């Protein structure tokens, strides 16, 4: 062998990241589940409108799943999102009933600002306590949940239905997609319909994906969740990043309350009573780890859709009692937690083995070269 020739090191192909691996698993399971529902149940699942109905009914859940994903990637938690939704819906419903604003556009804008303001207020004070006073996020957001529920009851013990005609007309608006419709038995074309709130939810997922993927804030949150001390050594302002993650989570909670009000224009003390638990479940099923550093809002979207599909399948089956839905959702959550652990352990072990083989390869080649020249 010519002494000038260099021993080529095998090129190590990097595997999928943990976030990408868990995202593909979530998407794959959703597709298998939905296609299985089409084959086994048929009926409404064969029509695109069923998918849009899942979006319409769970738009608020998708948004707060994004809110949970942001803080969970940074190794935090926020269990006040359901309470903030309940408070937002009640406050906005009362505002719409008492406002003297007749302009539909102005009333909608003022209601949206009220909803975002409530969410922003909760996000700011929770972020300050968690980021700058180092109080455990579970305790802080638990207090926020109790505060929001208490304020909701103070506003009104009885249910309050929004009666503003302009807002109700806006809430009933739906985007029609004729080419995804179906022909009824009488020969009429029934177009597929998607609500404004569902469009807002999808737009939220896209915006949050871009923020987490391509901005400095997003990279900082992933670094903080992966290893807080390493993030500090890299010069990342950990406190500021954590603070903004809770601010964004609060804003999204307020937006989710506004979307919920558009879908069901009535507030009461039980609105989104278990919304925080459903949002955490959707985030985990979507591939977000409670330990931080791994997650994706697109996965959280599919996690919410998986939960919604489970509920719809059980509702259309003979086992349509509510407790069967809870049991199925719990079983799916446990399955995903175990699956995530197994997949990540196997993937990391395989990558370490491949790295070891790659490092040993050049050493063996150099030994053979020396033996040949001697």
Secondary structure, 3 states (H helix, E strand, C coil): CCCCCCCCCCCCCCCCCHHHHHHHHHHHHHHHHHHHHHHHCCHHHHCHHHHHHHHHHCHHHHHHHHHHHHHHHCCCCCCCHHHHHHHHHHHHHHHHHHCCCCCHHHHHHHHHHHHHHHHHHHHHHHHHHHHHCCCCHHHHHHHHHHHHHHHHHHHCCCCEECCCHHHHHHHCCEEEEEEEEEECCCCCEEEEEEEHHHHHHHHHHHHHHHHHHHCHHHHHHHHHHHCHHHHHHCCCCHHHHHHHHHHHHHHHHHHHHHHHHHHCCEECCCCCCCHHHHHHHHHHHCCCCCCCCCCCHHHHHHHHHHHHHHHHHHHCCCCCCHHHHHHHHHHHHHHHHHHHHHHHHHHHHHHHHHHHHHHHHHHHHHHHHHHHHC
